[in-house]
C-alpha cells in the first residue's frame, strides 16, 4: 500500500484475505507479519510493507488495560480482529488464545472469524483460561487428545478451504522440552492443522532452531522471535520457518514514544520541542482514509453549500410584523421541503421573539431589497426567497426549489386572486386559461409581464447562483436610488431588464398574511390543519 492510498474492502470478503495468506505460504522465503491492536496499527503495518497483520491478544488486552489472561471475551477480541481485516488488504491472522473454551467454543469462534474475513487463527495448547507465555509461573498445557479434538472441530467448522488454522505449541514455554514439542506438533499436524507455531521465551534461538532441524512434517512452521531477537527472518527461513511474527513491537514502540512525548510536553510547557518528531495531522488524515472519503463525497453526496437555502424577507409595505407569529411554521415547511438553511429578516424596531431552531437572523431594513443585501451573496445552490406576509406549504416549495431556471416564481392561477386585493401583484403568463384550465402557450409557463394578468405572485421565488446575483444587483440599484423595494418589485425590475422568469403554477397551498384579519384567519386554518388559500 502506498502512502495516500486506501483500498476499498467492501467487495469480495470474507475469503479474499485468507486466499492471499495461502498464496504467501506457497511462495519462497519467509512470510513476515507484525502485531497490531486496532485498524490504525494494521494500516501502519500494511504501509510499512509487512505481508500481513497479527491481531495480537497481548496488544489488544494491553490496549484495554487488562492482563493477557483470557480476561477479554471472544466477542471483544473478534471485534478488533474483524475491524483490522476490514481496514487493510493484507491478510490478518488472529491470536485466539486457547480457543475460548472447549471444542464447541472453537467451532463457534471459527465460524465468526471466517465470516469476518480473517485469514488465519492461532489456537494454543493451554488450558483455559490461559496465561501470557512470557509471564512467570503457571503455564498449564492441555492434554494432546483434547487439543487435537479442538483442531478437528476447527477444521470441520470452517466453510471454505481458505482459512488457515495454526496450532500453537507451548511445550518449550512450559519447560517440557523439544521432544514433547515435536510430539505435540506431529499430533496437531495429523489432526489437520494447516501450520504449527513453535513458541519459546529464551534469549537464544537455539531451541527453536533445534525444533526446525528435527521437524520432518510438510506442515509449515511459524515462529515468534520476541525474546530471541538477534536471529534474522532470513536465517529462520533458511532453518525451515515459513512465517515470522513480530507480535507486539508496535505496542511497545508506541508506549515508549507516547511516554517521551507526554513527558516533553509537561517539561517544556508547550509542544514546540516535539512537533518535528510526531506525525503531522496530514498523515493521520491519510491513514484514516480521508482521500477515499473525499472521492465518495464528490461522487455520492451533495455538498452542503450546494443544497437549497431560503430567506424570509419583509413583505408588502404596511404589513410589518404580521407574519412574525408564522415564522416558525414557515421554517418548518421549508425544512419539510428539503431546505434546511433558513435566514429570517427582522425589521428595525420590531421584536419577532426568539428565532426558530437553526434559523439565522438577517439584519436587513424594512424592505426585501435591504434584507437581501445582508444575505451572503455566494451560494452555488438554489436560493428560495419568501415574503414574510405569506405562508407557503411544503409541496409548492419543493416544486419551486426543484426548478432549473435562473429565476422562478410561484404563481397562483386559480382565477380568483388577481384584482381582489389592491396590493396584489398580477402576472401575465405564457400559459392561458381555457374553461378554468391552464394550457401552455408559446411562452411555455414563463412570466411575460408584471402588473397585469390573471395570475398572482404567491410570495415566493427561487434563484440559481446567476439568478440570485441578478437579484442582488437589482436590490443594490434600488438602494443606490434611495427607493426600497419589495420582492415583487425586484422581480418586475428583472423582467424589465430582460431576464426570463419561469412560472411555477399553483392553485392552492399558500396563505396571505397582509392584515391582522388575514393573520387571525390563517391561525384558525392552520390550527385545524387546513392550509388552503
Secondary structure as the mmCIF struct_conf table of DSSP 4:
data_model
#
loop_
_struct_conf.conf_type_id
_struct_conf.id
_struct_conf.beg_label_comp_id
_struct_conf.beg_label_asym_id
_struct_conf.beg_label_seq_id
_struct_conf.end_label_comp_id
_struct_conf.end_label_asym_id
_struct_conf.end_label_seq_id
TURN_TY1_P TURN_TY1_P1 UNK A 3 UNK A 4
BEND BEND1 UNK A 10 UNK A 12
TURN_TY1_P TURN_TY1_P2 UNK A 13 UNK A 14
HELX_RH_AL_P HELX_RH_AL_P1 UNK A 15 UNK A 26
BEND BEND2 UNK A 27 UNK A 29
STRN STRN1 UNK A 31 UNK A 36
BEND BEND3 UNK A 37 UNK A 38
HELX_RH_AL_P HELX_RH_AL_P2 UNK A 39 UNK A 48
TURN_TY1_P TURN_TY1_P3 UNK A 49 UNK A 49
BEND BEND4 UNK A 51 UNK A 51
STRN STRN2 UNK A 52 UNK A 55
HELX_RH_AL_P HELX_RH_AL_P3 UNK A 57 UNK A 63
TURN_TY1_P TURN_TY1_P4 UNK A 64 UNK A 65
BEND BEND5 UNK A 66 UNK A 66
TURN_TY1_P TURN_TY1_P5 UNK A 68 UNK A 70
BEND BEND6 UNK A 72 UNK A 72
HELX_RH_AL_P HELX_RH_AL_P4 UNK A 74 UNK A 87
BEND BEND7 UNK A 89 UNK A 90
STRN STRN3 UNK A 91 UNK A 95
TURN_TY1_P TURN_TY1_P6 UNK A 97 UNK A 98
BEND BEND8 UNK A 100 UNK A 102
HELX_RH_AL_P HELX_RH_AL_P5 UNK A 103 UNK A 115
TURN_TY1_P TURN_TY1_P7 UNK A 116 UNK A 117
STRN STRN4 UNK A 120 UNK A 124
BEND BEND9 UNK A 125 UNK A 125
STRN STRN5 UNK A 126 UNK A 126
HELX_LH_PP_P HELX_LH_PP_P1 UNK A 127 UNK A 127
BEND BEND10 UNK A 128 UNK A 129
HELX_LH_PP_P HELX_LH_PP_P2 UNK A 130 UNK A 130
TURN_TY1_P TURN_TY1_P8 UNK A 133 UNK A 134
BEND BEND11 UNK A 135 UNK A 137
HELX_LH_PP_P HELX_LH_PP_P3 UNK A 140 UNK A 140
STRN STRN6 UNK A 141 UNK A 141
HELX_LH_PP_P HELX_LH_PP_P4 UNK A 142 UNK A 143
HELX_RH_AL_P HELX_RH_AL_P6 UNK A 144 UNK A 157
BEND BEND12 UNK A 159 UNK A 161
HELX_LH_PP_P HELX_LH_PP_P5 UNK A 163 UNK A 163
STRN STRN7 UNK A 164 UNK A 169
TURN_TY1_P TURN_TY1_P9 UNK A 171 UNK A 175
HELX_RH_AL_P HELX_RH_AL_P7 UNK A 177 UNK A 190
TURN_TY1_P TURN_TY1_P10 UNK A 191 UNK A 192
BEND BEND13 UNK A 194 UNK A 194
STRN STRN8 UNK A 195 UNK A 198
BEND BEND14 UNK A 202 UNK A 205
HELX_RH_AL_P HELX_RH_AL_P8 UNK A 206 UNK A 214
BEND BEND15 UNK A 217 UNK A 219
STRN STRN9 UNK A 220 UNK A 223
BEND BEND16 UNK A 226 UNK A 227
TURN_TY1_P TURN_TY1_P11 UNK A 229 UNK A 230
BEND BEND17 UNK A 231 UNK A 231
HELX_RH_AL_P HELX_RH_AL_P9 UNK A 233 UNK A 239
TURN_TY1_P TURN_TY1_P12 UNK A 240 UNK A 240
STRN STRN10 UNK A 241 UNK A 246
BEND BEND18 UNK A 248 UNK A 248
HELX_RH_AL_P HELX_RH_AL_P10 UNK A 249 UNK A 268
TURN_TY1_P TURN_TY1_P13 UNK A 269 UNK A 269
BEND BEND19 UNK A 270 UNK A 271
HELX_RH_3T_P HELX_RH_3T_P1 UNK A 272 UNK A 277
BEND BEND20 UNK A 278 UNK A 278
HELX_RH_AL_P HELX_RH_AL_P11 UNK A 281 UNK A 288
TURN_TY1_P TURN_TY1_P14 UNK A 289 UNK A 289
HELX_RH_AL_P HELX_RH_AL_P12 UNK A 290 UNK A 300
HELX_RH_3T_P HELX_RH_3T_P2 UNK A 304 UNK A 306
BEND BEND21 UNK A 307 UNK A 307
STRN STRN11 UNK A 309 UNK A 313
BEND BEND22 UNK A 316 UNK A 316
TURN_TY1_P TURN_TY1_P15 UNK A 317 UNK A 318
TURN_TY1_P TURN_TY1_P16 UNK A 320 UNK A 323
HELX_RH_3T_P HELX_RH_3T_P3 UNK A 324 UNK A 326
HELX_RH_AL_P HELX_RH_AL_P13 UNK A 327 UNK A 336
TURN_TY1_P TURN_TY1_P17 UNK A 337 UNK A 338
STRN STRN12 UNK A 341 UNK A 345
TURN_TY1_P TURN_TY1_P18 UNK A 348 UNK A 349
BEND BEND23 UNK A 354 UNK A 354
HELX_LH_PP_P HELX_LH_PP_P6 UNK A 355 UNK A 356
TURN_TY1_P TURN_TY1_P19 UNK A 357 UNK A 358
STRN STRN13 UNK A 359 UNK A 362
BEND BEND24 UNK A 366 UNK A 367
HELX_RH_AL_P HELX_RH_AL_P14 UNK A 368 UNK A 374
BEND BEND25 UNK A 375 UNK A 375
BEND BEND26 UNK A 377 UNK A 377
BEND BEND27 UNK A 380 UNK A 381
STRN STRN14 UNK A 383 UNK A 387
TURN_TY1_P TURN_TY1_P20 UNK A 388 UNK A 389
STRN STRN15 UNK A 390 UNK A 392
HELX_RH_AL_P HELX_RH_AL_P15 UNK A 394 UNK A 401
TURN_TY1_P TURN_TY1_P21 UNK A 402 UNK A 402
BEND BEND28 UNK A 405 UNK A 406
STRN STRN16 UNK A 407 UNK A 412
BEND BEND29 UNK A 414 UNK A 417
TURN_TY1_P TURN_TY1_P22 UNK A 418 UNK A 419
BEND BEND30 UNK A 420 UNK A 421
TURN_TY1_P TURN_TY1_P23 UNK A 422 UNK A 423
STRN STRN17 UNK A 426 UNK A 429
BEND BEND31 UNK A 430 UNK A 430
STRN STRN18 UNK A 431 UNK A 434
TURN_TY1_P TURN_TY1_P24 UNK A 435 UNK A 436
STRN STRN19 UNK A 437 UNK A 440
TURN_TY1_P TURN_TY1_P25 UNK A 442 UNK A 443
BEND BEND32 UNK A 444 UNK A 445
STRN STRN20 UNK A 446 UNK A 450
BEND BEND33 UNK A 451 UNK A 454
STRN STRN21 UNK A 455 UNK A 463
HELX_RH_AL_P HELX_RH_AL_P16 UNK A 465 UNK A 481
TURN_TY1_P TURN_TY1_P26 UNK A 482 UNK A 482
HELX_RH_AL_P HELX_RH_AL_P17 UNK A 487 UNK A 496
TURN_TY1_P TURN_TY1_P27 UNK A 497 UNK A 498
STRN STRN22 UNK A 501 UNK A 506
BEND BEND34 UNK A 507 UNK A 509
STRN STRN23 UNK A 510 UNK A 512
BEND BEND35 UNK A 514 UNK A 515
HELX_RH_AL_P HELX_RH_AL_P18 UNK A 516 UNK A 527
TURN_TY1_P TURN_TY1_P28 UNK A 528 UNK A 529
#
